[in-house]
Amino acid sequence: MQIDKQQILDLLRSKGDNQKADQAQQELPDKVDPDQHADLLAKHGVDPEELKGKLGGAGDKLGL
């Protein structure tokens, strides 16, 4: 499953983590695989399992 980077950035910003979102914008690929990029997500304070739960269904609906 791949999730669009913008969805992750929006999630971080909704939590008030603007600095982490700005850094993640520079480091994350355009399409993020929560399993493959787990270390990179954790570096930015994103739990890959939480991400799959929150955005996984939305990503499926969007064909991501």
All heavy atoms as TSV, in Angstrom:
chain	resi	resn	atom	element	x	y	z
A	1	MET	N	N	0.847	-1.175	0.000
A	1	MET	CA	C	0.000	0.000	0.000
A	1	MET	C	C	0.892	1.237	0.000
A	1	MET	O	O	1.855	1.315	0.759
A	1	MET	CB	C	-0.887	0.005	1.236
A	1	MET	CG	C	-1.548	1.331	1.485
A	1	MET	SD	S	-2.633	1.449	2.921
A	1	MET	CE	C	-1.642	0.838	4.231
A	2	GLN	N	N	0.566	2.174	-0.852
A	2	GLN	CA	C	1.296	3.432	-0.888
A	2	GLN	C	C	0.361	4.583	-0.541
A	2	GLN	O	O	-0.801	4.578	-0.918
A	2	GLN	CB	C	1.908	3.654	-2.262
A	2	GLN	CG	C	3.003	2.670	-2.587
A	2	GLN	CD	C	3.732	3.042	-3.857
A	2	GLN	OE1	O	3.192	3.715	-4.712
A	2	GLN	NE2	N	4.964	2.604	-3.974
A	3	ILE	N	N	0.901	5.530	0.171
A	3	ILE	CA	C	0.136	6.697	0.611
A	3	ILE	C	C	0.829	7.942	0.064
A	3	ILE	O	O	2.055	8.058	0.117
A	3	ILE	CB	C	0.053	6.745	2.150
A	3	ILE	CG1	C	-0.688	5.497	2.656
A	3	ILE	CG2	C	-0.630	8.021	2.619
A	3	ILE	CD1	C	-0.680	5.329	4.145
A	4	ASP	N	N	0.039	8.845	-0.439
A	4	ASP	CA	C	0.572	10.086	-0.980
A	4	ASP	C	C	1.248	10.899	0.121
A	4	ASP	O	O	0.698	11.047	1.222
A	4	ASP	CB	C	-0.559	10.885	-1.623
A	4	ASP	CG	C	-0.040	12.080	-2.373
A	4	ASP	OD1	O	0.583	11.871	-3.429
A	4	ASP	OD2	O	-0.262	13.201	-1.897
A	5	LYS	N	N	2.421	11.410	-0.172
A	5	LYS	CA	C	3.181	12.193	0.805
A	5	LYS	C	C	2.349	13.350	1.359
A	5	LYS	O	O	2.423	13.651	2.551
A	5	LYS	CB	C	4.460	12.718	0.154
A	5	LYS	CG	C	5.241	13.684	1.033
A	5	LYS	CD	C	6.597	14.070	0.491
A	5	LYS	CE	C	6.549	14.847	-0.769
A	5	LYS	NZ	N	7.903	15.333	-1.175
A	6	GLN	N	N	1.543	13.982	0.537
A	6	GLN	CA	C	0.766	15.140	0.987
A	6	GLN	C	C	-0.194	14.769	2.113
A	6	GLN	O	O	-0.414	15.564	3.027
A	6	GLN	CB	C	0.006	15.767	-0.179
A	6	GLN	CG	C	-0.664	17.082	0.187
A	6	GLN	CD	C	0.334	18.133	0.660
A	6	GLN	OE1	O	1.336	18.390	-0.002
A	6	GLN	NE2	N	0.074	18.757	1.792
A	7	GLN	N	N	-0.738	13.560	2.075
A	7	GLN	CA	C	-1.633	13.126	3.147
A	7	GLN	C	C	-0.879	13.029	4.471
A	7	GLN	O	O	-1.417	13.378	5.523
A	7	GLN	CB	C	-2.258	11.773	2.813
A	7	GLN	CG	C	-3.273	11.832	1.686
A	7	GLN	CD	C	-3.865	10.467	1.425
A	7	GLN	OE1	O	-3.230	9.600	0.854
A	7	GLN	NE2	N	-5.085	10.281	1.868
A	8	ILE	N	N	0.355	12.575	4.417
A	8	ILE	CA	C	1.173	12.471	5.629
A	8	ILE	C	C	1.513	13.862	6.143
A	8	ILE	O	O	1.435	14.125	7.346
A	8	ILE	CB	C	2.440	11.653	5.344
A	8	ILE	CG1	C	2.048	10.228	4.942
A	8	ILE	CG2	C	3.375	11.650	6.554
A	8	ILE	CD1	C	3.159	9.404	4.360
A	9	LEU	N	N	1.857	14.752	5.236
A	9	LEU	CA	C	2.158	16.131	5.640
A	9	LEU	C	C	0.935	16.790	6.275
A	9	LEU	O	O	1.050	17.480	7.291
A	9	LEU	CB	C	2.632	16.943	4.438
A	9	LEU	CG	C	3.890	16.428	3.729
A	9	LEU	CD1	C	4.184	17.292	2.511
A	9	LEU	CD2	C	5.069	16.351	4.662
A	10	ASP	N	N	-0.221	16.564	5.688
A	10	ASP	CA	C	-1.463	17.122	6.246
A	10	ASP	C	C	-1.739	16.563	7.637
A	10	ASP	O	O	-2.173	17.293	8.534
A	10	ASP	CB	C	-2.644	16.833	5.322
A	10	ASP	CG	C	-2.578	17.607	4.017
A	10	ASP	OD1	O	-1.798	18.577	3.915
A	10	ASP	OD2	O	-3.308	17.216	3.081
A	11	LEU	N	N	-1.469	15.268	7.820
A	11	LEU	CA	C	-1.668	14.637	9.123
A	11	LEU	C	C	-0.745	15.273	10.169
A	11	LEU	O	O	-1.188	15.606	11.270
A	11	LEU	CB	C	-1.414	13.127	9.023
A	11	LEU	CG	C	-1.519	12.340	10.322
A	11	LEU	CD1	C	-2.955	12.373	10.855
A	11	LEU	CD2	C	-1.074	10.905	10.107
A	12	LEU	N	N	0.512	15.452	9.820
A	12	LEU	CA	C	1.462	16.080	10.751
A	12	LEU	C	C	1.030	17.507	11.090
A	12	LEU	O	O	1.058	17.910	12.247
A	12	LEU	CB	C	2.866	16.085	10.155
A	12	LEU	CG	C	3.588	14.741	10.124
A	12	LEU	CD1	C	4.837	14.817	9.268
A	12	LEU	CD2	C	3.928	14.285	11.530
A	13	ARG	N	N	0.631	18.250	10.087
A	13	ARG	CA	C	0.217	19.643	10.328
A	13	ARG	C	C	-1.058	19.714	11.170
A	13	ARG	O	O	-1.212	20.621	11.984
A	13	ARG	CB	C	0.054	20.372	9.005
A	13	ARG	CG	C	1.405	20.642	8.363
A	13	ARG	CD	C	1.311	21.541	7.140
A	13	ARG	NE	N	2.665	21.832	6.656
A	13	ARG	CZ	C	3.176	21.358	5.534
A	13	ARG	NH1	N	2.443	20.594	4.734
A	13	ARG	NH2	N	4.405	21.657	5.178
A	14	SER	N	N	-1.948	18.746	10.982
A	14	SER	CA	C	-3.181	18.739	11.783
A	14	SER	C	C	-2.883	18.483	13.257
A	14	SER	O	O	-3.659	18.861	14.126
A	14	SER	CB	C	-4.164	17.685	11.251
A	14	SER	OG	O	-3.754	16.369	11.597
A	15	LYS	N	N	-1.729	17.871	13.531
A	15	LYS	CA	C	-1.298	17.638	14.910
A	15	LYS	C	C	-0.470	18.804	15.443
A	15	LYS	O	O	-0.005	18.767	16.576
A	15	LYS	CB	C	-0.447	16.363	14.985
A	15	LYS	CG	C	-1.192	15.097	14.691
A	15	LYS	CD	C	-0.238	13.919	14.792
A	15	LYS	CE	C	-0.941	12.595	14.625
A	15	LYS	NZ	N	-0.007	11.469	14.815
A	16	GLY	N	N	-0.248	19.814	14.599
A	16	GLY	CA	C	0.541	20.965	15.007
A	16	GLY	C	C	2.037	20.762	14.848
A	16	GLY	O	O	2.832	21.538	15.357
A	17	ASP	N	N	2.429	19.703	14.139
A	17	ASP	CA	C	3.844	19.395	13.930
A	17	ASP	C	C	4.341	19.998	12.618
A	17	ASP	O	O	4.809	19.297	11.722
A	17	ASP	CB	C	4.068	17.876	13.924
A	17	ASP	CG	C	3.852	17.238	15.277
A	17	ASP	OD1	O	4.067	17.948	16.288
A	17	ASP	OD2	O	3.495	16.051	15.331
A	18	ASN	N	N	4.266	21.307	12.502
A	18	ASN	CA	C	4.652	21.976	11.254
A	18	ASN	C	C	6.128	21.793	10.922
A	18	ASN	O	O	6.484	21.624	9.756
A	18	ASN	CB	C	4.300	23.457	11.324
A	18	ASN	CG	C	2.813	23.684	11.348
A	18	ASN	OD1	O	2.054	22.962	10.725
A	18	ASN	ND2	N	2.385	24.683	12.093
A	19	GLN	N	N	6.984	21.827	11.937
A	19	GLN	CA	C	8.413	21.661	11.689
A	19	GLN	C	C	8.697	20.252	11.158
A	19	GLN	O	O	9.464	20.082	10.204
A	19	GLN	CB	C	9.210	21.920	12.957
A	19	GLN	CG	C	10.709	21.881	12.738
A	19	GLN	CD	C	11.482	22.257	13.989
A	19	GLN	OE1	O	10.919	22.430	15.062
A	19	GLN	NE2	N	12.790	22.384	13.857
A	20	LYS	N	N	8.074	19.231	11.755
A	20	LYS	CA	C	8.249	17.861	11.270
A	20	LYS	C	C	7.694	17.712	9.858
A	20	LYS	O	O	8.271	17.023	9.024
A	20	LYS	CB	C	7.566	16.867	12.201
A	20	LYS	CG	C	8.289	16.670	13.505
A	20	LYS	CD	C	7.583	15.650	14.365
A	20	LYS	CE	C	8.257	15.501	15.706
A	20	LYS	NZ	N	7.562	14.544	16.562
A	21	ALA	N	N	6.573	18.371	9.592
A	21	ALA	CA	C	5.977	18.301	8.258
A	21	ALA	C	C	6.909	18.923	7.219
A	21	ALA	O	O	7.082	18.371	6.130
A	21	ALA	CB	C	4.616	18.988	8.242
A	22	ASP	N	N	7.516	20.048	7.558
A	22	ASP	CA	C	8.436	20.700	6.629
A	22	ASP	C	C	9.648	19.811	6.340
A	22	ASP	O	O	10.090	19.699	5.196
A	22	ASP	CB	C	8.902	22.051	7.189
A	22	ASP	CG	C	7.791	23.084	7.226
A	22	ASP	OD1	O	6.758	22.891	6.536
A	22	ASP	OD2	O	7.942	24.082	7.955
A	23	GLN	N	N	10.155	19.174	7.381
A	23	GLN	CA	C	11.303	18.288	7.197
A	23	GLN	C	C	10.900	17.048	6.399
A	23	GLN	O	O	11.628	16.614	5.506
A	23	GLN	CB	C	11.878	17.882	8.552
A	23	GLN	CG	C	13.174	17.110	8.443
A	23	GLN	CD	C	13.782	16.788	9.799
A	23	GLN	OE1	O	13.177	17.022	10.841
A	23	GLN	NE2	N	14.977	16.241	9.786
A	24	ALA	N	N	9.734	16.487	6.711
A	24	ALA	CA	C	9.259	15.306	5.998
A	24	ALA	C	C	9.035	15.616	4.525
A	24	ALA	O	O	9.273	14.766	3.662
A	24	ALA	CB	C	7.966	14.797	6.644
A	25	GLN	N	N	8.596	16.812	4.227
A	25	GLN	CA	C	8.369	17.204	2.837
A	25	GLN	C	C	9.656	17.097	2.023
A	25	GLN	O	O	9.631	16.710	0.854
A	25	GLN	CB	C	7.820	18.625	2.774
A	25	GLN	CG	C	7.459	19.056	1.372
A	25	GLN	CD	C	6.717	20.380	1.369
A	25	GLN	OE1	O	6.605	21.067	2.381
A	25	GLN	NE2	N	6.188	20.737	0.220
A	26	GLN	N	N	10.771	17.393	2.655
A	26	GLN	CA	C	12.062	17.328	1.972
A	26	GLN	C	C	12.583	15.895	1.842
A	26	GLN	O	O	13.313	15.591	0.903
A	26	GLN	CB	C	13.096	18.167	2.732
A	26	GLN	CG	C	12.752	19.628	2.834
A	26	GLN	CD	C	12.658	20.303	1.480
A	26	GLN	OE1	O	13.484	20.083	0.611
A	26	GLN	NE2	N	11.624	21.110	1.288
A	27	GLU	N	N	12.206	15.018	2.774
A	27	GLU	CA	C	12.835	13.706	2.855
A	27	GLU	C	C	11.985	12.539	2.368
A	27	GLU	O	O	12.540	11.519	1.955
A	27	GLU	CB	C	13.280	13.449	4.294
A	27	GLU	CG	C	14.338	14.441	4.757
A	27	GLU	CD	C	14.797	14.213	6.180
A	27	GLU	OE1	O	14.466	13.171	6.778
A	27	GLU	OE2	O	15.500	15.093	6.718
A	28	LEU	N	N	10.674	12.673	2.427
A	28	LEU	CA	C	9.819	11.554	2.024
A	28	LEU	C	C	9.649	11.512	0.506
A	28	LEU	O	O	9.596	12.560	-0.143
A	28	LEU	CB	C	8.430	11.674	2.664
A	28	LEU	CG	C	8.339	11.473	4.177
A	28	LEU	CD1	C	6.909	11.747	4.648
A	28	LEU	CD2	C	8.759	10.068	4.567
A	29	PRO	N	N	9.535	10.310	-0.041
A	29	PRO	CA	C	9.223	10.212	-1.473
A	29	PRO	C	C	7.773	10.615	-1.723
A	29	PRO	O	O	6.971	10.704	-0.783
A	29	PRO	CB	C	9.447	8.727	-1.783
A	29	PRO	CG	C	9.258	8.030	-0.472
A	29	PRO	CD	C	9.699	9.003	0.586
A	30	ASP	N	N	7.415	10.856	-2.972
A	30	ASP	CA	C	6.051	11.271	-3.306
A	30	ASP	C	C	5.010	10.231	-2.901
A	30	ASP	O	O	3.910	10.577	-2.480
A	30	ASP	CB	C	5.925	11.564	-4.798
A	30	ASP	CG	C	6.672	12.837	-5.191
A	30	ASP	OD1	O	6.880	13.709	-4.313
A	30	ASP	OD2	O	7.038	12.957	-6.369
A	31	LYS	N	N	5.358	8.967	-3.047
A	31	LYS	CA	C	4.493	7.861	-2.627
A	31	LYS	C	C	5.213	7.106	-1.525
A	31	LYS	O	O	6.334	6.642	-1.708
A	31	LYS	CB	C	4.187	6.907	-3.788
A	31	LYS	CG	C	3.459	7.566	-4.938
A	31	LYS	CD	C	2.060	7.944	-4.550
A	31	LYS	CE	C	1.323	8.560	-5.740
A	31	LYS	NZ	N	0.010	9.030	-5.408
A	32	VAL	N	N	4.573	7.000	-0.374
A	32	VAL	CA	C	5.196	6.396	0.794
A	32	VAL	C	C	4.560	5.041	1.070
A	32	VAL	O	O	3.337	4.925	1.164
A	32	VAL	CB	C	5.035	7.311	2.026
A	32	VAL	CG1	C	5.643	6.679	3.259
A	32	VAL	CG2	C	5.660	8.677	1.759
A	33	ASP	N	N	5.404	4.033	1.188
A	33	ASP	CA	C	4.965	2.702	1.594
A	33	ASP	C	C	5.250	2.593	3.091
A	33	ASP	O	O	6.417	2.611	3.494
A	33	ASP	CB	C	5.727	1.633	0.825
A	33	ASP	CG	C	5.291	0.228	1.176
A	33	ASP	OD1	O	5.063	-0.051	2.382
A	33	ASP	OD2	O	5.182	-0.598	0.268
A	34	PRO	N	N	4.211	2.508	3.934
A	34	PRO	CA	C	4.433	2.495	5.384
A	34	PRO	C	C	5.355	1.378	5.860
A	34	PRO	O	O	6.068	1.558	6.840
A	34	PRO	CB	C	3.024	2.325	5.965
A	34	PRO	CG	C	2.118	2.849	4.914
A	34	PRO	CD	C	2.783	2.503	3.608
A	35	ASP	N	N	5.354	0.243	5.168
A	35	ASP	CA	C	6.242	-0.849	5.572
A	35	ASP	C	C	7.671	-0.573	5.121
A	35	ASP	O	O	8.620	-0.701	5.888
A	35	ASP	CB	C	5.739	-2.171	4.995
A	35	ASP	CG	C	4.378	-2.571	5.552
A	35	ASP	OD1	O	4.156	-2.375	6.765
A	35	ASP	OD2	O	3.539	-3.065	4.782
A	36	GLN	N	N	7.830	-0.199	3.897
A	36	GLN	CA	C	9.158	0.039	3.323
A	36	GLN	C	C	9.841	1.258	3.937
A	36	GLN	O	O	11.050	1.286	4.125
A	36	GLN	CB	C	9.043	0.214	1.810
A	36	GLN	CG	C	10.371	0.445	1.119
A	36	GLN	CD	C	10.196	0.655	-0.377
A	36	GLN	OE1	O	9.101	0.535	-0.920
A	36	GLN	NE2	N	11.277	0.989	-1.055
A	37	HIS	N	N	9.066	2.279	4.248
A	37	HIS	CA	C	9.624	3.538	4.752
A	37	HIS	C	C	9.376	3.727	6.253
A	37	HIS	O	O	9.358	4.858	6.734
A	37	HIS	CB	C	9.036	4.716	3.970
A	37	HIS	CG	C	9.308	4.663	2.509
A	37	HIS	ND1	N	8.315	4.418	1.583
A	37	HIS	CD2	C	10.468	4.784	1.819
A	37	HIS	CE1	C	8.860	4.410	0.375
A	37	HIS	NE2	N	10.161	4.627	0.487
A	38	ALA	N	N	9.214	2.646	6.986
A	38	ALA	CA	C	8.879	2.718	8.411
A	38	ALA	C	C	9.903	3.525	9.209
A	38	ALA	O	O	9.531	4.344	10.056
A	38	ALA	CB	C	8.744	1.311	8.995
A	39	ASP	N	N	11.192	3.316	8.940
A	39	ASP	CA	C	12.225	4.048	9.685
A	39	ASP	C	C	12.161	5.547	9.407
A	39	ASP	O	O	12.286	6.357	10.320
A	39	ASP	CB	C	13.617	3.521	9.330
A	39	ASP	CG	C	13.871	2.119	9.860
A	39	ASP	OD1	O	13.129	1.679	10.765
A	39	ASP	OD2	O	14.811	1.462	9.372
A	40	LEU	N	N	11.944	5.895	8.159
A	40	LEU	CA	C	11.865	7.306	7.783
A	40	LEU	C	C	10.620	7.960	8.385
A	40	LEU	O	O	10.683	9.090	8.879
A	40	LEU	CB	C	11.843	7.428	6.259
A	40	LEU	CG	C	12.055	8.803	5.658
A	40	LEU	CD1	C	13.322	9.451	6.177
A	40	LEU	CD2	C	12.104	8.704	4.140
A	41	LEU	N	N	9.509	7.229	8.405
A	41	LEU	CA	C	8.293	7.765	9.022
A	41	LEU	C	C	8.496	7.967	10.518
A	41	LEU	O	O	8.113	9.009	11.071
A	41	LEU	CB	C	7.114	6.817	8.767
A	41	LEU	CG	C	6.599	6.780	7.333
A	41	LEU	CD1	C	5.654	5.613	7.135
A	41	LEU	CD2	C	5.920	8.086	6.972
A	42	ALA	N	N	9.109	6.977	11.171
A	42	ALA	CA	C	9.344	7.080	12.610
A	42	ALA	C	C	10.237	8.272	12.938
A	42	ALA	O	O	10.037	8.942	13.956
A	42	ALA	CB	C	9.960	5.783	13.127
A	43	LYS	N	N	11.185	8.552	12.071
A	43	LYS	CA	C	12.077	9.701	12.254
A	43	LYS	C	C	11.282	11.000	12.338
A	43	LYS	O	O	11.670	11.937	13.021
A	43	LYS	CB	C	13.059	9.763	11.081
A	43	LYS	CG	C	13.964	10.963	11.084
A	43	LYS	CD	C	14.856	10.975	9.868
A	43	LYS	CE	C	15.668	12.245	9.790
A	43	LYS	NZ	N	16.510	12.292	8.599
A	44	HIS	N	N	10.148	11.040	11.642
A	44	HIS	CA	C	9.317	12.240	11.615
A	44	HIS	C	C	8.127	12.151	12.569
A	44	HIS	O	O	7.204	12.959	12.495
A	44	HIS	CB	C	8.842	12.506	10.188
A	44	HIS	CG	C	9.977	12.769	9.250
A	44	HIS	ND1	N	10.762	13.885	9.341
A	44	HIS	CD2	C	10.484	12.045	8.230
A	44	HIS	CE1	C	11.701	13.841	8.416
A	44	HIS	NE2	N	11.566	12.730	7.732
A	45	GLY	N	N	8.152	11.152	13.455
A	45	GLY	CA	C	7.113	11.037	14.469
A	45	GLY	C	C	5.817	10.431	13.978
A	45	GLY	O	O	4.770	10.648	14.574
A	46	VAL	N	N	5.887	9.661	12.890
A	46	VAL	CA	C	4.699	9.023	12.338
A	46	VAL	C	C	4.796	7.526	12.578
A	46	VAL	O	O	5.768	6.892	12.165
A	46	VAL	CB	C	4.568	9.306	10.823
A	46	VAL	CG1	C	3.361	8.597	10.251
A	46	VAL	CG2	C	4.484	10.802	10.566
A	47	ASP	N	N	3.805	6.971	13.252
A	47	ASP	CA	C	3.735	5.528	13.483
A	47	ASP	C	C	3.174	4.875	12.220
A	47	ASP	O	O	2.031	5.159	11.845
A	47	ASP	CB	C	2.831	5.249	14.680
A	47	ASP	CG	C	2.665	3.778	14.984
A	47	ASP	OD1	O	3.064	2.922	14.168
A	47	ASP	OD2	O	2.118	3.474	16.062
A	48	PRO	N	N	3.942	4.005	11.559
A	48	PRO	CA	C	3.476	3.395	10.309
A	48	PRO	C	C	2.154	2.644	10.466
A	48	PRO	O	O	1.308	2.690	9.583
A	48	PRO	CB	C	4.610	2.440	9.924
A	48	PRO	CG	C	5.809	2.993	10.595
A	48	PRO	CD	C	5.322	3.624	11.861
A	49	GLU	N	N	1.948	1.974	11.600
A	49	GLU	CA	C	0.703	1.245	11.817
A	49	GLU	C	C	-0.474	2.205	11.981
A	49	GLU	O	O	-1.557	1.971	11.458
A	49	GLU	CB	C	0.822	0.319	13.032
A	49	GLU	CG	C	1.804	-0.816	12.822
A	49	GLU	CD	C	1.450	-1.701	11.635
A	49	GLU	OE1	O	0.273	-2.037	11.451
A	49	GLU	OE2	O	2.379	-2.041	10.877
A	50	GLU	N	N	-0.263	3.290	12.708
A	50	GLU	CA	C	-1.299	4.318	12.866
A	50	GLU	C	C	-1.633	4.936	11.509
A	50	GLU	O	O	-2.787	5.170	11.181
A	50	GLU	CB	C	-0.829	5.402	13.835
A	50	GLU	CG	C	-1.817	6.526	14.015
A	50	GLU	CD	C	-1.270	7.663	14.877
A	50	GLU	OE1	O	-0.130	7.571	15.359
A	50	GLU	OE2	O	-2.010	8.642	15.042
A	51	LEU	N	N	-0.586	5.168	10.736
A	51	LEU	CA	C	-0.758	5.758	9.413
A	51	LEU	C	C	-1.617	4.857	8.530
A	51	LEU	O	O	-2.539	5.328	7.866
A	51	LEU	CB	C	0.605	5.986	8.771
A	51	LEU	CG	C	0.625	6.644	7.412
A	51	LEU	CD1	C	0.096	8.067	7.511
A	51	LEU	CD2	C	2.033	6.644	6.858
A	52	LYS	N	N	-1.329	3.572	8.540
A	52	LYS	CA	C	-2.115	2.638	7.729
A	52	LYS	C	C	-3.571	2.613	8.190
A	52	LYS	O	O	-4.476	2.545	7.372
A	52	LYS	CB	C	-1.515	1.233	7.798
A	52	LYS	CG	C	-0.219	1.120	7.018
A	52	LYS	CD	C	0.230	-0.301	6.851
A	52	LYS	CE	C	0.832	-0.865	8.103
A	52	LYS	NZ	N	1.455	-2.186	7.901
A	53	GLY	N	N	-3.791	2.720	9.495
A	53	GLY	CA	C	-5.151	2.721	10.021
A	53	GLY	C	C	-5.910	3.984	9.670
A	53	GLY	O	O	-7.075	3.947	9.306
A	54	LYS	N	N	-5.234	5.133	9.755
A	54	LYS	CA	C	-5.902	6.413	9.493
A	54	LYS	C	C	-6.059	6.713	8.024
A	54	LYS	O	O	-7.072	7.256	7.609
A	54	LYS	CB	C	-5.126	7.558	10.159
A	54	LYS	CG	C	-5.274	7.613	11.641
A	54	LYS	CD	C	-4.612	8.837	12.208
A	54	LYS	CE	C	-4.891	8.927	13.699
A	54	LYS	NZ	N	-4.401	10.161	14.271
A	55	LEU	N	N	-5.034	6.420	7.241
A	55	LEU	CA	C	-5.049	6.821	5.844
A	55	LEU	C	C	-5.165	5.650	4.874
A	55	LEU	O	O	-5.372	5.858	3.687
A	55	LEU	CB	C	-3.781	7.612	5.497
A	55	LEU	CG	C	-3.573	8.898	6.275
A	55	LEU	CD1	C	-2.272	9.563	5.868
A	55	LEU	CD2	C	-4.730	9.854	6.094
A	56	GLY	N	N	-5.012	4.447	5.387
A	56	GLY	CA	C	-5.055	3.276	4.509
A	56	GLY	C	C	-6.354	3.166	3.724
A	56	GLY	O	O	-6.349	2.987	2.529
A	57	GLY	N	N	-7.478	3.324	4.396
A	57	GLY	CA	C	-8.760	3.261	3.701
A	57	GLY	C	C	-8.938	4.386	2.718
A	57	GLY	O	O	-9.394	4.193	1.596
A	58	ALA	N	N	-8.506	5.577	3.075
A	58	ALA	CA	C	-8.610	6.726	2.167
A	58	ALA	C	C	-7.722	6.507	0.952
A	58	ALA	O	O	-8.100	6.832	-0.167
A	58	ALA	CB	C	-8.214	8.016	2.881
A	59	GLY	N	N	-6.546	5.953	1.173
A	59	GLY	CA	C	-5.656	5.679	0.065
A	59	GLY	C	C	-6.229	4.664	-0.893
A	59	GLY	O	O	-6.109	4.803	-2.103
A	60	ASP	N	N	-6.891	3.623	-0.351
A	60	ASP	CA	C	-7.514	2.623	-1.210
A	60	ASP	C	C	-8.600	3.242	-2.064
A	60	ASP	O	O	-8.726	2.940	-3.238
A	60	ASP	CB	C	-8.113	1.485	-0.363
A	60	ASP	CG	C	-7.021	0.646	0.315
A	60	ASP	OD1	O	-5.855	0.739	-0.105
A	60	ASP	OD2	O	-7.357	-0.071	1.266
A	61	LYS	N	N	-9.396	4.116	-1.478
A	61	LYS	CA	C	-10.481	4.744	-2.217
A	61	LYS	C	C	-9.951	5.645	-3.328
A	61	LYS	O	O	-10.570	5.819	-4.342
A	61	LYS	CB	C	-11.365	5.560	-1.265
A	61	LYS	CG	C	-12.185	4.702	-0.342
A	61	LYS	CD	C	-12.978	5.553	0.630
A	61	LYS	CE	C	-13.665	4.691	1.669
A	61	LYS	NZ	N	-14.295	5.474	2.705
A	62	LEU	N	N	-8.773	6.223	-3.078
A	62	LEU	CA	C	-8.180	7.120	-4.068
A	62	LEU	C	C	-7.346	6.369	-5.089
A	62	LEU	O	O	-6.784	6.974	-5.988
A	62	LEU	CB	C	-7.303	8.163	-3.363
A	62	LEU	CG	C	-8.042	9.116	-2.425
A	62	LEU	CD1	C	-7.048	9.986	-1.670
A	62	LEU	CD2	C	-8.992	9.991	-3.198
A	63	GLY	N	N	-7.233	5.060	-4.919
A	63	GLY	CA	C	-6.457	4.265	-5.850
A	63	GLY	C	C	-4.965	4.374	-5.620
A	63	GLY	O	O	-4.174	4.175	-6.519
A	64	LEU	N	N	-4.586	4.701	-4.392
A	64	LEU	CA	C	-3.157	4.841	-4.072
A	64	LEU	C	C	-2.598	3.506	-3.662
A	64	LEU	O	O	-3.215	2.669	-3.145
A	64	LEU	CB	C	-2.948	5.868	-2.953
A	64	LEU	CG	C	-3.447	7.256	-3.249
A	64	LEU	CD1	C	-3.265	8.140	-2.033
A	64	LEU	CD2	C	-2.696	7.867	-4.412
